[in-house]
Amino acid sequence: MENINLLTVKDLAKITLHRSGEIKFGEKVITIPLGENTWDFIANSDVMFVLFGIPEDIGVKANLGRIGAASAYESTLKSLVNIQHNKFCKGSNLLLLGHLNVTDHLNEANELKVSNKEHKKRLFQLVEKIDKEVSHIIHQIIKCGKIPIIVGGGHNNAYGNIKGLALAKGKPVNAINFDAHTDFRILEGRHSGNGFSYAFEEGFLKKYFVFGLHENFVSKSVFNSIKEQDSRLKYVSYEEIEVRKQKTFDSQLEEGLTFIKQDPFGIELDLDAIPLVPSSAMTLSGFSVQQAREYVHYFGKHKNAAYLHICEGAPDLDLSNNNHLTGKLITYLITDFMKSKTL
């Protein structure tokens, strides 16, 4: 059996807050019954979407970032199961698979110092182990005819998502990434800053569009790489749209879709692109929550949109009394994606 902690009916009952006269998502979502074969059950179910959590921040640590992203999945789950099941979004269209069991990896990573060369190498190795698990699980979900919704975790998991999709389709695939960064850094060992460059180098990623990168945080060498591969790599910067007003948000949604829509594509969204959302690279400047929701809806409604990955949210880094809001935001994005496919 895959290294998955399956979500059970008992788990759901503990976090679903029932209210008289209402039907909560947690009362309608599907889980894998005890004793059932996971993939047979998913393949034979009527759901369109399968949600899977990756509660780790090892890739973030290996990329010199602030850890905390491991807590996003649990926060999201508590929010998601307590929204309303209604005509706009039905819980019965979603199977909650559970999460990748990374407890041992996290415990080991906690003892490692990124400033130590050998420790850093071990962090890269732990990320590679997670890559293998993620790519296998995403591959399986897609082969079952379902659409994965992945809640990270660090953006290192984009690699496993892309590889899993490519293996399921039997060909290279495309990706669109709403992000302040390209995550197209050098191939120095796996971490949250080079998931796309590894997928590109290894032939799983065909075309890649970065939506709204922040010009201050992209190196000259990465810009050169994009320029050299301009038939397969494109971007629009946040500054081009919102600061210099050289391009419009809507025109760039269209531009991005035109670039990637010919093949199956993954929708990636890094929460560090949205101001004041707790994350390893939290920002004060960026696209709004409204624009993030429009992005998910716009790309999600296309027939070739094959998965949604929301990453880098870090409720553990929110020291206020409102640290539940990251999970609530991710829930909005998940349901926007579901609605884009069903309404």
Protein Blocks (a to p, Z undefined) as FASTA:
>chain_A
ZZbdcddfklmmmmmccdehiacfklmmccddehiafklmmmmpmbfbdcdddddfklmm
mnopaehklmmmmmmmmmmmmmccdfkbcfklpccfbjcdfklmmmmmmmpcfklmklmm
mmmmmmmmmmmmmmmmmmmmmmnopacdddedjfklmmmmmmmmmmmnopacddddddfb
folaccebpcfklmmmmmmmnopambdcdehiafklccfklmmmmmmmmmmgccddfklm
mmnomacfklmmmmmmmmmmmpccdddddfklpghiacfkbcfbdcdfklmmmmmmmmmm
pmklmbdcdehiafklmmbfklmmmmmmmmmmmmmmmmmmmZZ
